[in-house]
Amino acid sequence: MEDVEWRREGPTLAQQPPGPELVRRLADIDIDVLTEDELLEYLAAARSQAAWADSLQERAIGLFAARRRCPVTVPAAARKGSPKSTRSG
């Protein structure tokens, strides 16, 4: 018989939005005692959490890269059409 007690604690794992509460719930579950259906739900929730964490990391990487980006300035002498531009040839 399937143990459904864990589903009475609130939203099912599949319904729980990714974030700190889902992490806590996933960490607190003894996966060795889950039924196959429960294990599949656990896996789906863990994948959802991992995707959310990946999105946080990607956002942070983008922000870091944007902060480190140095504006490229072209010296006046090297600009196309600049009177000071010289070409060697």
Secondary structure, DSSP 4 states (H G I P E B T S, - for coil): ----GGGGGSS-TTTSPSSHHHHHHHHH--GGG--HHHHHHHHHHHHHHHHHHHHHHHHHHHHHHHHHPPPP---GGGSTT-TT-----
